[in-house]
Amino acid sequence: MPTAPTPASGTASDTESGTASVTLVTGASSGIGQGAALEVARQGAGVVLTYRGNPDGAEETVQRIEEFGGTAVALPLDTARTETFPAFAEEVSRALQETWGSRALTGLVNNAGSARPAAFADTTEAVVDELGDVLFKGPFFLTRALLPLLADGASIVNVGSSSTRPFGMTPGFSAYAAFKGAVVVWSRYLAKELGGRGIRVNTVAPGPTRTRLGGDAFARHPELIAPLAANTALGRIGEGADVGRVIAFLLSEQAGWITGQDIDVSGGYDL
């Protein structure tokens, strides 16, 4: 298996001009990740997408991309297992070379997540460790592992949450929101540190959105939807494509002067 390229100073600036546009999206077998992968592909970029427990969903994402002429590769990844990231970076490097003849990623979307709603008094250390590994430690060290593969001028979008906002607070999500808030702060620092390479870093803050988080909670408890929709200015909960389109925009050249920002994508939740 080929190793990931390691240009000087951890950059991919020696990549040939005209390198294919390829974005990596974690957790793209459903929900926001799938929506982002599809929208990025519609803009003409190749997609490396990851999945953990839903290989059928990942295959569906690949097939849907291929149906409109795009190209995608699905790779398994558990973002809680940081020890696997060096080998994963090698897999990404091989996929780039074999599928697109490229040595670099032009986009990265850290989307894979987990949710464990619990009242603060009932939140155990094990739950905090689990959420921290997936929501913050995973994206932090995955991005570091992929940094040698990121082209100068690339764009990173990290998925946060409206639960970090004073107007989006819901009891039972204190640990989840705390780690999502850490993602926002880390992203601003990353925007500062990587700005010299022209790499932009932003976060999006979705409101209630139809995903498989919480054990596919909306599918199992559809009665949760109506109250959330009633508390949203646009009168419904979000869909993966709603957030995916904003992520694709932030990855594009049209957003080339936007970095270090946290963009609310909630349809006016809890205004």
CORNOR-V214280 format. One record per residue. RES is the residue in one letter. PHI is phi in whole degrees, -180 to 180 (* if undefined). OMEGA is omega in whole degrees, 0 to 359 (none if undefined). D_FIRST is the distance of its C-alpha to the first C-alpha in Angstrom with 1 decimal. Layout:
res=RES phi=PHI omega=OMEGA d_first=D_FIRST
res=RES phi=PHI omega=OMEGA d_first=D_FIRST
This chain:
res=M phi=* omega=181 d_first=0.0
res=P phi=-69 omega=178 d_first=3.8
res=T phi=-89 omega=178 d_first=6.5
res=A phi=-66 omega=178 d_first=9.5
res=P phi=-64 omega=180 d_first=12.3
res=T phi=-131 omega=178 d_first=15.2
res=P phi=-64 omega=181 d_first=18.3
res=A phi=-58 omega=177 d_first=21.6
res=S phi=60 omega=176 d_first=23.3
res=G phi=71 omega=181 d_first=20.4
res=T phi=-110 omega=174 d_first=21.0
res=A phi=-116 omega=188 d_first=19.4
res=S phi=-73 omega=179 d_first=22.6
res=D phi=-90 omega=175 d_first=21.3
res=T phi=-64 omega=182 d_first=19.8
res=E phi=-61 omega=175 d_first=21.8
res=S phi=-63 omega=182 d_first=24.9
res=G phi=82 omega=178 d_first=25.0
res=T phi=-57 omega=179 d_first=21.6
res=A phi=-61 omega=175 d_first=21.5
res=S phi=-82 omega=182 d_first=22.8
res=V phi=-136 omega=180 d_first=20.2
res=T phi=-115 omega=174 d_first=21.1
res=L phi=-100 omega=180 d_first=19.3
res=V phi=-123 omega=178 d_first=21.8
res=T phi=-86 omega=179 d_first=21.5
res=G phi=62 omega=187 d_first=23.7
res=A phi=-104 omega=179 d_first=24.3
res=S phi=-86 omega=179 d_first=25.2
res=S phi=-168 omega=170 d_first=28.9
res=G phi=57 omega=184 d_first=31.5
res=I phi=-63 omega=180 d_first=30.9
res=G phi=-62 omega=178 d_first=27.2
res=Q phi=-65 omega=178 d_first=27.7
res=G phi=-60 omega=179 d_first=30.5
res=A phi=-65 omega=181 d_first=28.6
res=A phi=-60 omega=180 d_first=25.7
res=L phi=-66 omega=181 d_first=28.4
res=E phi=-69 omega=177 d_first=30.4
res=V phi=-62 omega=180 d_first=27.6
res=A phi=-65 omega=179 d_first=26.6
res=R phi=-64 omega=176 d_first=30.3
res=Q phi=-80 omega=176 d_first=30.3
res=G phi=102 omega=180 d_first=27.8
res=A phi=-89 omega=168 d_first=24.6
res=G phi=-74 omega=183 d_first=21.3
res=V phi=-133 omega=164 d_first=20.4
res=V phi=-101 omega=182 d_first=17.3
res=L phi=-118 omega=180 d_first=19.2
res=T phi=-117 omega=178 d_first=18.7
res=Y phi=-147 omega=176 d_first=20.7
res=R phi=-121 omega=185 d_first=21.6
res=G phi=-106 omega=186 d_first=24.5
res=N phi=-135 omega=181 d_first=25.2
res=P phi=-63 omega=179 d_first=22.7
res=D phi=-64 omega=177 d_first=25.6
res=G phi=-65 omega=178 d_first=26.5
res=A phi=-64 omega=178 d_first=23.0
res=E phi=-65 omega=177 d_first=23.3
res=E phi=-62 omega=179 d_first=26.7
res=T phi=-60 omega=179 d_first=25.6
res=V phi=-60 omega=182 d_first=23.1
res=Q phi=-63 omega=181 d_first=25.9
res=R phi=-66 omega=177 d_first=28.5
res=I phi=-65 omega=181 d_first=26.5
res=E phi=-68 omega=180 d_first=26.0
res=E phi=-62 omega=177 d_first=29.7
res=F phi=-105 omega=171 d_first=30.7
res=G phi=89 omega=179 d_first=28.3
res=G phi=-88 omega=180 d_first=25.5
res=T phi=-130 omega=181 d_first=21.7
res=A phi=-146 omega=176 d_first=19.8
res=V phi=-130 omega=179 d_first=16.6
res=A phi=-106 omega=179 d_first=17.0
res=L phi=-128 omega=176 d_first=14.7
res=P phi=-74 omega=178 d_first=16.1
res=L phi=-159 omega=171 d_first=17.0
res=D phi=-106 omega=186 d_first=19.8
res=T phi=-71 omega=175 d_first=21.0
res=A phi=-85 omega=184 d_first=23.1
res=R phi=-106 omega=184 d_first=20.2
res=T phi=-63 omega=181 d_first=19.3
res=E phi=-67 omega=180 d_first=17.3
res=T phi=-90 omega=188 d_first=14.5
res=F phi=-66 omega=178 d_first=14.4
res=P phi=-60 omega=178 d_first=11.9
res=A phi=-67 omega=178 d_first=9.2
res=F phi=-64 omega=178 d_first=10.8
res=A phi=-59 omega=177 d_first=10.8
res=E phi=-65 omega=177 d_first=7.1
res=E phi=-62 omega=179 d_first=7.6
res=V phi=-64 omega=179 d_first=10.6
res=S phi=-59 omega=180 d_first=9.3
res=R phi=-66 omega=179 d_first=7.3
res=A phi=-62 omega=178 d_first=10.6
res=L phi=-60 omega=183 d_first=12.7
res=Q phi=-71 omega=185 d_first=11.6
res=E phi=-77 omega=186 d_first=11.7
res=T phi=-95 omega=185 d_first=14.8
res=W phi=-120 omega=183 d_first=16.8
res=G phi=61 omega=186 d_first=15.7
res=S phi=-120 omega=178 d_first=15.9
res=R phi=-117 omega=187 d_first=14.5
res=A phi=-145 omega=169 d_first=16.6
res=L phi=-90 omega=175 d_first=18.3
res=T phi=-104 omega=179 d_first=22.0
res=G phi=-150 omega=177 d_first=22.9
res=L phi=-142 omega=177 d_first=22.2
res=V phi=-121 omega=176 d_first=24.4
res=N phi=-89 omega=186 d_first=24.5
res=N phi=-116 omega=187 d_first=26.4
res=A phi=-53 omega=184 d_first=25.4
res=G phi=-151 omega=180 d_first=28.3
res=S phi=-154 omega=178 d_first=30.6
res=A phi=-139 omega=177 d_first=34.4
res=R phi=-135 omega=181 d_first=36.8
res=P phi=-59 omega=178 d_first=40.3
res=A phi=-164 omega=174 d_first=42.7
res=A phi=-60 omega=183 d_first=45.9
res=F phi=-52 omega=183 d_first=45.4
res=A phi=-65 omega=181 d_first=47.5
res=D phi=-104 omega=182 d_first=45.3
res=T phi=-83 omega=183 d_first=41.9
res=T phi=-89 omega=177 d_first=40.4
res=E phi=-62 omega=180 d_first=38.1
res=A phi=-63 omega=179 d_first=35.4
res=V phi=-66 omega=178 d_first=35.6
res=V phi=-62 omega=178 d_first=35.5
res=D phi=-63 omega=180 d_first=32.4
res=E phi=-63 omega=180 d_first=30.7
res=L phi=-65 omega=180 d_first=31.7
res=G phi=-63 omega=180 d_first=30.8
res=D phi=-63 omega=185 d_first=27.2
res=V phi=-81 omega=190 d_first=26.6
res=L phi=-85 omega=184 d_first=28.9
res=F phi=-125 omega=183 d_first=28.6
res=K phi=-61 omega=180 d_first=26.2
res=G phi=-60 omega=178 d_first=23.3
res=P phi=-59 omega=181 d_first=23.8
res=F phi=-59 omega=185 d_first=24.6
res=F phi=-83 omega=173 d_first=21.4
res=L phi=-67 omega=178 d_first=19.1
res=T phi=-61 omega=178 d_first=20.7
res=R phi=-63 omega=180 d_first=20.3
res=A phi=-67 omega=182 d_first=16.5
res=L phi=-91 omega=184 d_first=16.3
res=L phi=-55 omega=178 d_first=18.9
res=P phi=-65 omega=180 d_first=16.8
res=L phi=-94 omega=181 d_first=15.7
res=L phi=-83 omega=179 d_first=19.4
res=A phi=-70 omega=169 d_first=21.3
res=D phi=-58 omega=183 d_first=24.8
res=G phi=85 omega=178 d_first=27.3
res=A phi=-70 omega=179 d_first=25.0
res=S phi=-131 omega=177 d_first=26.7
res=I phi=-117 omega=174 d_first=26.2
res=V phi=-124 omega=177 d_first=28.3
res=N phi=-104 omega=183 d_first=28.7
res=V phi=-89 omega=177 d_first=30.6
res=G phi=-97 omega=182 d_first=33.7
res=S phi=-167 omega=174 d_first=36.8
res=S phi=-68 omega=179 d_first=40.5
res=S phi=-67 omega=177 d_first=41.1
res=T phi=-82 omega=184 d_first=40.8
res=R phi=-90 omega=179 d_first=43.9
res=P phi=-58 omega=182 d_first=47.5
res=F phi=-93 omega=183 d_first=48.4
res=G phi=-117 omega=187 d_first=45.5
res=M phi=-80 omega=178 d_first=45.9
res=T phi=-128 omega=179 d_first=46.0
res=P phi=-54 omega=180 d_first=46.9
res=G phi=100 omega=183 d_first=44.2
res=F phi=-121 omega=184 d_first=41.3
res=S phi=-63 omega=181 d_first=42.0
res=A phi=-69 omega=179 d_first=38.6
res=Y phi=-57 omega=182 d_first=36.6
res=A phi=-66 omega=180 d_first=38.5
res=A phi=-62 omega=180 d_first=38.2
res=F phi=-73 omega=175 d_first=34.4
res=K phi=-65 omega=175 d_first=34.5
res=G phi=-63 omega=176 d_first=36.9
res=A phi=-62 omega=178 d_first=34.5
res=V phi=-63 omega=180 d_first=31.9
res=V phi=-63 omega=180 d_first=34.6
res=V phi=-65 omega=178 d_first=35.5
res=W phi=-59 omega=182 d_first=31.9
res=S phi=-63 omega=178 d_first=31.4
res=R phi=-65 omega=177 d_first=34.4
res=Y phi=-64 omega=180 d_first=33.3
res=L phi=-65 omega=177 d_first=29.9
res=A phi=-59 omega=179 d_first=31.8
res=K phi=-69 omega=185 d_first=33.7
res=E phi=-71 omega=183 d_first=30.9
res=L phi=-97 omega=181 d_first=28.6
res=G phi=-60 omega=179 d_first=31.6
res=G phi=-63 omega=176 d_first=31.4
res=R phi=-96 omega=181 d_first=28.2
res=G phi=76 omega=180 d_first=30.0
res=I phi=-87 omega=179 d_first=27.9
res=R phi=-95 omega=180 d_first=30.2
res=V phi=-136 omega=178 d_first=30.0
res=N phi=-136 omega=172 d_first=32.3
res=T phi=-122 omega=171 d_first=33.0
res=V phi=-115 omega=182 d_first=34.6
res=A phi=-120 omega=178 d_first=37.1
res=P phi=-70 omega=168 d_first=37.5
res=G phi=-88 omega=177 d_first=40.6
res=P phi=-55 omega=186 d_first=40.9
res=T phi=-137 omega=181 d_first=38.3
res=R phi=-70 omega=177 d_first=37.6
res=T phi=-135 omega=178 d_first=34.2
res=R phi=-96 omega=179 d_first=33.0
res=L phi=-64 omega=180 d_first=33.5
res=G phi=65 omega=181 d_first=35.9
res=G phi=68 omega=181 d_first=35.1
res=D phi=59 omega=190 d_first=35.9
res=A phi=-59 omega=183 d_first=39.2
res=F phi=-67 omega=177 d_first=40.7
res=A phi=-70 omega=182 d_first=40.3
res=R phi=-81 omega=183 d_first=41.8
res=H phi=-132 omega=182 d_first=44.5
res=P phi=-61 omega=179 d_first=45.5
res=E phi=-67 omega=178 d_first=48.7
res=L phi=-74 omega=190 d_first=46.8
res=I phi=-72 omega=186 d_first=46.3
res=A phi=-59 omega=178 d_first=49.9
res=P phi=-63 omega=179 d_first=50.7
res=L phi=-68 omega=178 d_first=47.6
res=A phi=-63 omega=180 d_first=48.4
res=A phi=-67 omega=180 d_first=52.0
res=N phi=-98 omega=180 d_first=50.8
res=T phi=-117 omega=186 d_first=48.8
res=A phi=-56 omega=182 d_first=50.6
res=L phi=-88 omega=166 d_first=49.1
res=G phi=81 omega=177 d_first=50.0
res=R phi=-157 omega=171 d_first=46.8
res=I phi=-83 omega=182 d_first=43.5
res=G phi=-78 omega=172 d_first=40.4
res=E phi=-115 omega=181 d_first=37.8
res=G phi=-54 omega=181 d_first=34.1
res=A phi=-67 omega=179 d_first=34.8
res=D phi=-59 omega=180 d_first=37.4
res=V phi=-78 omega=180 d_first=35.0
res=G phi=-58 omega=180 d_first=32.2
res=R phi=-66 omega=179 d_first=34.4
res=V phi=-70 omega=177 d_first=35.1
res=I phi=-61 omega=179 d_first=31.4
res=A phi=-61 omega=177 d_first=30.7
res=F phi=-61 omega=182 d_first=33.7
res=L phi=-64 omega=177 d_first=32.5
res=L phi=-79 omega=189 d_first=29.2
res=S phi=-86 omega=177 d_first=31.2
res=E phi=-65 omega=180 d_first=33.0
res=Q phi=-63 omega=178 d_first=36.2
res=A phi=-103 omega=187 d_first=35.5
res=G phi=-65 omega=179 d_first=34.6
res=W phi=-112 omega=180 d_first=37.4
res=I phi=-117 omega=175 d_first=36.6
res=T phi=-154 omega=180 d_first=34.8
res=G phi=72 omega=185 d_first=35.4
res=Q phi=-111 omega=175 d_first=37.3
res=D phi=-115 omega=188 d_first=37.5
res=I phi=-98 omega=177 d_first=38.5
res=D phi=-73 omega=180 d_first=40.5
res=V phi=-132 omega=190 d_first=39.6
res=S phi=-128 omega=183 d_first=42.0
res=G phi=67 omega=181 d_first=44.7
res=G phi=83 omega=180 d_first=47.2
res=Y phi=-69 omega=174 d_first=46.6
res=D phi=61 omega=177 d_first=49.4
res=L phi=-69 omega=none d_first=51.1
